[in-house]
């Protein structure tokens, strides 16, 4: 569980800095992307940008919910 919590925080680096994300944003990211990470990037440990690279590489395969959540977070980050 801890490695997936860390993975979600790593995903936020591309969407917005973890310090700028609200708890609701973090929960949405966790809830909407957990299965995508487990399915599309199994065995990839957080760190060194490998998980983010995997998600970017498989962007077209993300669920609608996860993709929308990442897009929303990127839009919020762009406003700041």
C-alpha positions in Angstrom: 0.0 0.0 0.0 2.8 2.4 0.9 4.5 2.0 -2.5 1.2 2.9 -4.2 0.7 5.9 -2.0 4.2 7.0 -3.0 3.5 6.3 -6.6 0.5 8.6 -6.5 2.6 11.4 -5.1 5.1 10.8 -7.9 2.3 11.1 -10.4 1.4 14.5 -9.0 4.9 15.8 -9.9 3.8 16.0 -13.5 0.3 17.3 -12.7 1.2 19.7 -9.9 3.6 19.9 -7.0 2.5 17.8 -4.0 2.6 20.9 -1.8 0.0 22.7 -4.0 -2.4 19.8 -4.2 -5.4 19.7 -1.9 -6.3 16.6 0.0 -9.3 16.2 -2.2 -7.0 16.3 -5.3 -4.7 13.6 -3.8 -7.7 11.4 -2.9 -9.1 11.8 -6.4 -5.8 10.8 -7.9 -5.5 7.8 -5.6 -9.0 6.7 -6.3 -9.0 7.2 -10.0 -5.6 6.0 -11.0 -4.7 3.2 -8.6 -6.0 0.4 -10.8 -4.3 2.0 -13.9 -0.9 2.0 -12.2 -1.4 -1.6 -11.0 -2.5 -2.8 -14.4 -0.3 -0.8 -16.8 2.9 -0.4 -14.7 3.2 -3.5 -12.5 6.4 -3.9 -10.6 7.7 -0.4 -11.3 8.8 1.1 -8.1 8.5 4.8 -7.4 11.6 6.8 -7.9 13.9 8.0 -10.7 10.9 9.0 -12.7 10.3 5.4 -14.0 6.6 5.3 -12.9 5.8 8.7 -14.4 7.6 7.6 -17.7 5.4 4.4 -17.7 2.2 6.4 -17.2 3.2 8.9 -20.0 4.1 6.0 -22.3 0.8 4.3 -21.7 -1.3 7.5 -21.6 -3.6 6.3 -24.3 -4.5 3.2 -22.2 -5.4 5.1 -19.1 -9.0 4.9 -17.9 -11.1 7.9 -18.6 -11.3 8.7 -14.9 -7.5 8.6 -14.4 -6.8 10.6 -17.6 -9.4 13.2 -16.6 -8.0 13.5 -13.1 -4.5 14.0 -14.4 -5.8 16.6 -16.9 -7.6 18.5 -14.1 -4.5 18.5 -11.9 -2.4 19.8 -14.8 -4.9 22.6 -15.5 -4.9 23.6 -11.8 -1.1 23.6 -11.8 -1.1 25.8 -14.9 -3.3 28.4 -13.2 -0.8 28.7 -10.3 
